[in-house]
């Protein structure tokens, strides 16, 4: 369709499917791809969602700083 916003939302939705299947590597990679697209199109809302999802990935794999 050629719509970057639609592609962005599809990438994020696909990542959620991987999250629920506990396929964390594809979940992470799709969110990185979506974040890149969000930043390129200046879509701050979806960039924030992608960053949140990436944070969830690191939380799930146990790689996060803890005070």
URVEN-V941319 format. One record per pair of residues at least 4 apart in sequence whose ideal C-beta (glycine too) atoms are under 8 Angstrom apart, sorted by sequence separation. I is the first residue (numbers start at 1). J is the second residue. D is the distance in Angstrom with one decimal. If there is no record, write none. Layout:
i->I j->J d->D
i->I j->J d->D
This chain:
i->3 j->7 d->6.5
i->4 j->8 d->6.1
i->5 j->9 d->6.5
i->6 j->10 d->6.3
i->7 j->11 d->6.3
i->8 j->12 d->6.6
i->9 j->13 d->6.3
i->10 j->14 d->6.1
i->11 j->15 d->6.4
i->12 j->16 d->6.7
i->13 j->17 d->7.0
i->14 j->18 d->6.9
i->15 j->19 d->6.4
i->16 j->20 d->6.6
i->17 j->21 d->6.6
i->19 j->23 d->7.6
i->23 j->27 d->6.2
i->24 j->28 d->6.1
i->25 j->29 d->6.3
i->26 j->30 d->6.0
i->27 j->31 d->6.6
i->28 j->32 d->6.4
i->29 j->33 d->6.4
i->30 j->34 d->6.2
i->31 j->35 d->6.1
i->32 j->36 d->6.6
i->33 j->37 d->6.6
i->34 j->38 d->6.1
i->35 j->39 d->6.3
i->36 j->40 d->6.3
i->37 j->41 d->6.2
i->39 j->43 d->8.0
i->43 j->47 d->6.0
i->44 j->48 d->6.4
i->45 j->49 d->6.8
i->46 j->50 d->6.3
i->47 j->51 d->6.4
i->48 j->52 d->6.4
i->49 j->53 d->6.4
i->50 j->54 d->6.4
i->51 j->55 d->6.5
i->52 j->56 d->6.5
i->53 j->57 d->6.6
i->54 j->58 d->6.8
i->55 j->59 d->6.3
i->56 j->60 d->6.2
i->57 j->61 d->6.5
i->1 j->6 d->5.7
i->18 j->23 d->4.1
i->19 j->24 d->7.3
i->38 j->43 d->4.4
i->58 j->63 d->5.0
i->59 j->64 d->5.6
i->18 j->24 d->7.4
i->37 j->43 d->7.8
i->38 j->44 d->7.7
i->58 j->64 d->5.1
i->18 j->26 d->4.3
i->19 j->27 d->4.6
i->38 j->46 d->4.4
i->39 j->47 d->5.7
i->18 j->27 d->4.2
i->38 j->47 d->3.9
i->55 j->64 d->7.9
i->15 j->26 d->7.3
i->16 j->27 d->7.8
i->15 j->27 d->4.9
i->18 j->30 d->6.8
i->34 j->46 d->7.0
i->35 j->47 d->6.0
i->38 j->50 d->5.8
i->15 j->30 d->3.7
i->35 j->50 d->3.8
i->14 j->30 d->5.6
i->15 j->31 d->5.1
i->34 j->50 d->4.9
i->35 j->51 d->6.6
i->12 j->30 d->7.3
i->32 j->50 d->7.8
i->11 j->30 d->5.1
i->12 j->31 d->7.0
i->15 j->34 d->7.0
i->31 j->50 d->4.9
i->35 j->54 d->7.0
i->11 j->31 d->7.7
i->11 j->33 d->5.6
i->12 j->34 d->5.1
i->31 j->53 d->4.5
i->32 j->54 d->7.0
i->11 j->34 d->4.0
i->31 j->54 d->5.2
i->8 j->34 d->5.4
i->11 j->37 d->7.1
i->27 j->53 d->7.4
i->28 j->54 d->6.7
i->31 j->57 d->7.1
i->8 j->37 d->4.9
i->28 j->57 d->4.6
i->7 j->37 d->6.4
i->8 j->38 d->5.8
i->27 j->57 d->6.1
i->4 j->37 d->5.9
i->8 j->41 d->7.2
i->24 j->57 d->6.0
i->12 j->46 d->7.0
i->19 j->53 d->7.8
i->8 j->43 d->6.5
i->4 j->40 d->7.5
i->5 j->41 d->6.9
i->24 j->60 d->6.0
i->4 j->41 d->4.9
i->9 j->46 d->7.3
i->12 j->49 d->6.5
i->19 j->56 d->7.7
i->24 j->61 d->6.4
i->5 j->43 d->6.7
i->8 j->46 d->5.4
i->12 j->50 d->6.8
i->15 j->53 d->6.4
i->5 j->46 d->7.9
i->12 j->53 d->7.3
